[in-house]
Amino acid sequence: MDTTEDQDETAQPPATVKSVSATILDEFFDTLEQEEGFGEIASRLRKVVLKDGVFADPSLRAALFPDAS
């Protein structure tokens, strides 16, 4: 019974796979960043939505309107 192959497979970290929604949102933010005047907003939204995973209204408003608080 050779279990070396099984041990090698479990020693490797699992592959990171993006969800379909994350891929679509990432493409949306890439396109938005290329539009004039939306570069900073797109990067703030990308951080809030994709990196932080926050979809709460106050966080999104702060990303869209940073001077309004």
WOJO-V909598 format. One record per helix or strand. SS is the DSSP state (h for helix, s for strand). FROM is the first residue (numbers start at 0). LEN is the number of residues. If there is no record, write none. Layout:
BEGIN
ss:SS from:FROM len:LEN
ss:SS from:FROM len:LEN
END
This chain:
BEGIN
ss:h from:3 len:8
ss:h from:19 len:15
ss:h from:38 len:13
ss:h from:56 len:8
ss:h from:65 len:3
END
